[in-house]
Amino acid sequence: MNGTIRLVPSVPEAFAQLVVETLAEPRSDRFSLFLSGGSTAQECYRRLAQVAGPGRGVVWEDVDVYLGDERCVPPDDQDSNHRMVAETLLEVVGPVGSDHPMYRSGAPSAAAADYQAVIAPLPAFDLVHLGLGPDGHTASLFPGSAALAIVDPGVLVVANQDPNATNAHDRITLTYPGIARARLAVVTASGPSKREAFAGVVAGADLPATHLAADRIIWLVDQDAAGDTPVPS
């Protein structure tokens, strides 16, 4: 696996503190923040909204919000990652610099091409938040899926599907080359359902999350997800 593992008592708390610390670092340009979906991400964003809400010193007007993957469902659908991000974070912290939903309607391939055009001009992605699925997927890069084969550094976003039908809906996702543009990628893993996947990633098993690359990768993992897996120091 790539990156540094931090075994933490609370993944949402550790994530929120890491994001606040990263946002506080000096920079000469706007901050690009790529967010995720799923239950762990929801708890992370709820905690981030609590510690970085209005009056807490974070200048959200300097933050441009993107998504790292999305389900191809209507924006108000219960399964929409953007709906969750908006409700748990964006509507709480107040106006951000810009907000870029990944899917609104139409063919997944067309939506992916549109998002490619949105993010391609960015010189780098400041922080990309990723999750870990029980099957070892991250973003919407599923085991055995076509998107895993993309190595062209210019292809940052594609439409994808889970060939094993474990994860519902057509998806749009950052590719490995897209994630590799991150200055910092933060992977969160919480709960016993992630234990087998996390053990596989640490052991170097051929899982999508094993092959992540970025300038820096930090894994935030709680004891329930780590289980008995020896955590490299």
N, C-alpha and C positions, 0 to 999 in steps of 0.2 A: 504494500500500500504506500501511498504518498502522503506526506504531511505529518503533523504533530498531533498526538492525542492528549486531550485534557480530560481526565476523569473528574466529573463535577457532581456535587450534590443535587443541583437543579439545572437542567439544560436551559429552560427558559430564562432563568436568572443569569446564567453565564453568558448566554447569547445576548441578552439586552445590555449587559455591561460591556461586552466586547464591541458591540455596534456603537455604543455611546463613546467608548474610548477611541475607536477608529474615526468616528465623525469629528472628534476633537483634535485630531492630528492636523498640523499645518498643511495647507494645500493651496495651489494657485488657481484652481479651476473648480467647477461644480463637482458634486459627488454623485456617482452613479451607483445606485443600490438595486440589486436584482433579488427579488423575493420569490418564495416558494409556496407550496401548498401542503395540505395534510394536517393532521391533528397536532403533531409536534410543532409545526410552524405556527399554527394558530395560537398555541400557548406562548410561543416565543414572541409573537407580535403583540399579544395582549400584555405581556410583561414589559416589552419595549415601550408601548404606549404609556404605561404607568410611570416608568422612570424617565422618559424623554418627552413627556407631554408639554403643553403650554406652560411657560414659566420655568422650565427645567434647564434652559441654556442651550438646547439644540436648535440650530437655525435650519428648520426644515425647508425654508424657501430656497436654500442652496442645494437641496437634495432632489435628484431626478430619479423617480421610481420606475423600475421595469420588472418584468417577470422572467424567471428562468424556464418555466414551462407552464402549460395551461391545458385544461380540458376544453375540447371544442363543443362548448355548450353556451346557451345564451348568457349574457353578462349577469343577469339576475338569478341564474340557476343556483340551486343549493350546492352543486358540485363545482362551481366556478371558483378558481383560485383568486381571481381578482376581486370577486364579491367578498370573499373572506378577508383578504388584505384590506379592502376598503373599510369594512365594518369593524375590524379589530384594531386597525392601526391608523389609516389615513384620516378617517372621520374623527378620530380622537386627537391626533397631534396637530391638526389644522392644515392649512394650505402647504403643499409641497411645491418645489420648483416646477415639476412637471410629473405627470402620471401617464403611463403608457400601457394600457390593457393589451394583452397579447392576442386575444380573439374576441371578435364581436359577432361575426356572421360569415357565411359563405364557405367555400371549399377550404379545408385545412391547408392545402398546398399554397393557395393564394394568400391566406392569412400569414403563413410562414414567410413567404416572399416579402410581404409588406413589412413584417417585423425585422427581417434581415435588413431592409432599407433603412429602418429607424435606427438600428444599433450599429450598423457597419461604420458610420462616421466616428464613433467613439474611439479615442486612441487606446483606451483600456477600460475595463470594468472595475470600479473601485472595490466593491464587495459583492460577491455572489453567494447567496444562501442556498444550500442544498440539503435535501433530506436523504434518508436511507430507508428503502422499502424492505419488507421481510424477504423479498425475493432477490435482494441485492441491487435493485435499480436505484438510480439517482436522477434528479430532474425527471424527464420522461424517457430516459434511456433504459429500455427494458432488456432483460436477457434474451438473446437471439433476435433482437429487432434490427431493422435495416439501418437505423441511424448510428449504430455502433461502428459501422464500417467507414464512416466519413472521416477522412483525414485531411482534406483540403482546408488549409487555414483560412480560406476566404468564405467557407460555408459555415455560418454561425448559427443558423436556425433552420430547422426542417420540421415537416409533419412526420409523425411517427405513430405506430400502433404497438400494442403488446401482442406478439404472436401467440402467447400462451393464454390469452384471454383472462388473465388474472386481474388486470387493471382495466376498468371500463373506459369507454369513450376514445375517439380519435384524439390525438394530442399534438401540440406544438411544443418544441423543446430546443433549448440550446444544445448544440453538438459538443463533442469533446474539444474541438478547436475553439468553439465559442467560450466554453468554460475556461480554457487555457488562457484567455485574455484577461482573466481576473487577477488583479493585484492581490486580493485575498479571497479565498473560497472558504466558507464556513459550513461544515457538514454537521448536522445535529442528529443524534440517535438517542432515543429515549424509550424505555419500556422493554419488557421481556420479549415482545414480538420481534424485536430487532436483533435479538441475541445471536441467533444462528447466522444471520447475514453479516453482522459485525465480526464474528469469529472467522468467517470465511474471508472477509476483506483483510483482516490482520494476517491470516495465514497465506495470503496471496492467491486465493482462489480466483478463477476466471469469472468474476462478477463485474457488472458495469461500474460499480463504485470503486472497485480496486484500481481502475485505470485512469482515475482523475488526474489532471495536471493543472497547475496554476502557479503563479509566482510564489504564493504561500497558501498552504492548506492547513486549517485547524479543525480537528474533529472534537466536538463537544459531546461527551458520552456519559450517561449516568450508569450507576452500578447495575441497574436492572438490565440495561442493554449490554453491558460489558460481561456480566455473568462471571464465569471462571476464566475468561480469556486473559492471558497475561498481557498487560498493556505495556508496550515499549516505552521506555523512559526517554 
